[in-house]
Amino acid sequence: MAGNGLRLGMNGFSLCWRPGPKTKGALAVVMLALTLGGAWRLGPRVWQHVEPAHGHPLLPPWPWQQPRISPAASAAFVSALSPGWRATNLGNPAASHYSACWQSLPRTPWGLALSDGSLYVGLGNASNSGPSANAGPVPLLAYNLNDQRWQQHATLPEEEIQRFVKQGTDLWIPGADPRGSWRWGNLYRQNNVDGSWWQERRLPQFIHVHDLAWHRKQLVVAGNVPDAVNTGPKHHRHGSALAHSGDGGKTWSVHRLQGWRATALLPLQDQLYAVQVLPGPGLRRWLNQSGRLKGFTAVQQWQGDGGWLPRPDLSASALLPAVAGAGERSAWIERATSNGKAVAWIASLGPWGGERLRRAAFLAQSLRPGAVVVQPVALRTREEAMDWQIDADGGWYLLSSEKLGSARWRNRISQVHVSPANTLHSNTVLSFEAPLPAWSLEGDQKRWFVGLGHPPFEAEPAPGRCPAGVHHSGTVLQVLRQ
């Protein structure tokens, strides 16, 4: 509707109202006051309060809509599938929300999680640059295994759902990049009684929450805040922070650090370690200009009194063994997966010398002072580590993808375990070829769910362009053992 009218859609009907000049002025004053006060924001349909909220329910969208499934959903499009396995295409649920072919990045299934008979998928794009930058609000979609259909459970006020974290029977989502006011960061949890989703908005000033974990009855998060330091230009004061809560997220204690972002929490042998982005040349210059580089320590270890102990011995070379240029190239550690006895993670490694960007996998059996044991997982030259899953027998499964050519990727699930001689061994459980790399993994050795998405380290397509294979981004596959 053109002009200054207000349209509220209700079952196909419209209610139109055109305010007069005095009313317009009064509304403008009220809206400005509320916006400057940080108390409200105008959402796509309703006014939404953004002050602290503990246990705020996220209502499903109305009217309820089944996300569109791509026409190719009735048949799998994989090839070279390992013998003894059968693949089924569950469709592309994100295509109804990110409908343009070039929106391959926000359609990417960054994470998958099984909970209460449903397979949840994380979507969106939290980057501030590129054609699909800041792609929220993000739909929370799930595939009902009994009904064999996709459902939208809620819409999150986030730019991206990066990962799901399981705690017992509960499923949580860290608020990777909240929309609206940054006074408070977001966590989301699923009610395991009725399956509903709830928003926890009490994290003080957390712009990003990249990971969360439970340790000694404490809920712990890692991310960054706008006031990590109190010197320098205001827009350069943001940085790494950790926070912990002993009452389930109602109140928090925040620990500010010297780095850019804290990206991962590593639970290992009743200890908890927090890791920041390891700086390359560009980030190192930024830290040095703001006076932070001298006091920077990449890893912090949780202490029993609620404090954090810097661990300068856990350097880049200790966390990234056998990586050329460790300590001189950037590294973003993520996807930390622990079985208690050991912890595995994936590191996105920046360029160094003539070496390309890549994603590498590591497994740590000990991070104790003087007894650090971290080992790399061997991958092919062009193979990227993508996701980890815990093996019920005490090991891990690693998802990896290798580019073979234009719109042709070999995706592989390998079982990784530590031998009695303390060496890493891996064997391929299954592999297949597809037009895109696999980003996320969920399931077990009898049934796997895999999400295909935008190739890592490759630029987004320009609006209006549709390179070969990108229309498949967002596709979720089910692979069954025959």
Salt bridges, closest charged atoms under 4 A:
GLU51 OE2 - ARG183 NH1 2.93
GLU159 OE1 - ARG179 NH1 3.01
ASP177 OD1 - HIS208 ND1 3.83
GLU200 OE1 - HIS54 ND1 2.65
GLU200 OE2 - ARG189 NE 2.35
ASP211 OD1 - ARG163 NH1 2.82
ASP227 OD2 - ARG256 NH2 3.23
ASP270 OD2 - ARG216 NH2 3.81
ASP313 OD2 - ARG311 NH2 2.71
GLU334 OE1 - ARG335 NE 3.77
GLU334 OE2 - ARG359 NH1 2.86
GLU355 OE2 - ARG329 NH1 3.03
GLU355 OE2 - ARG358 NE 2.75
GLU383 OE2 - ARG380 NH1 3.93
GLU383 OE2 - ARG412 NH2 2.74
GLU384 OE2 - ARG356 NH1 2.64
ASP387 OD1 - ARG335 NH1 3.31
GLU402 OE1 - ARG380 NH1 3.86
GLU402 OE1 - ARG410 NH1 2.90
GLU433 OE1 - ARG408 NE 3.09
GLU442 OE2 - LYS166 NZ 2.87
GLU458 OE2 - LYS403 NZ 2.91
